[in-house]
Amino acid sequence: MMEKSLWTEGLSDAIGFVGGALLGFWLGRLLGLDVFAPGYGNASIGGILLVGLGGGGGLQLARRWQKRKNKPD
């Protein structure tokens, strides 16, 4: 039972992080911020920041969802 719980927790963390990072990436693209621009200009740094914030936010949402789902009734 513990292994299944750890597996689902890890999977939801990964999905939350990647989903949030992708949302941050596409939001940056809409705003004209390119993560893959050559060098470290303002547009590149802004895009990297949005990807990082999106990934962290998605991870936190996934963990809150897991906590609420596993709360005893």
C-alpha positions in Angstrom: 0.0 0.0 0.0 2.8 2.4 0.8 4.5 1.8 -2.5 1.3 2.6 -4.4 1.0 5.8 -2.4 4.6 6.9 -3.1 4.1 6.0 -6.8 1.0 8.1 -7.2 2.5 10.9 -5.2 5.6 11.0 -7.4 3.6 10.8 -10.6 1.3 13.6 -9.5 4.3 15.7 -8.6 5.9 15.1 -12.0 2.7 15.9 -13.8 2.1 19.0 -11.8 5.6 20.3 -12.3 5.8 19.6 -16.1 2.3 20.9 -16.7 3.1 24.1 -14.8 6.4 24.5 -16.5 4.7 24.1 -19.9 2.0 26.7 -19.0 4.8 29.1 -18.0 6.6 28.4 -21.2 3.6 29.1 -23.4 2.6 32.2 -21.3 6.2 33.5 -21.9 5.8 32.8 -25.7 2.6 34.7 -25.7 4.3 37.6 -24.0 7.3 37.5 -26.4 9.7 35.9 -23.9 11.9 33.2 -25.5 13.6 30.7 -23.1 15.7 29.5 -26.0 17.0 32.9 -27.2 20.7 33.0 -27.6 22.5 34.6 -24.7 21.0 35.8 -21.5 19.0 38.8 -22.5 15.9 40.2 -20.7 13.6 38.1 -22.9 15.5 34.9 -22.1 15.7 35.5 -18.4 12.0 36.4 -18.2 11.1 33.2 -20.0 13.3 31.1 -17.7 11.6 32.8 -14.7 8.1 32.0 -16.0 9.0 28.4 -16.6 10.5 28.1 -13.1 7.5 29.8 -11.4 5.1 27.7 -13.5 6.8 24.5 -12.6 6.9 25.3 -8.9 3.3 26.4 -8.9 2.2 23.3 -10.6 4.1 21.2 -8.1 2.5 22.9 -5.2 -1.0 22.5 -6.7 -0.3 18.8 -7.2 0.9 18.4 -3.6 -2.2 20.2 -2.2 -4.4 18.0 -4.4 -2.7 14.9 -3.0 -3.0 16.2 0.6 -6.7 16.9 0.1 -7.3 13.5 -1.6 -5.5 11.6 1.2 -7.2 13.5 4.1 -9.1 11.1 6.4 -12.8 11.6 6.3 
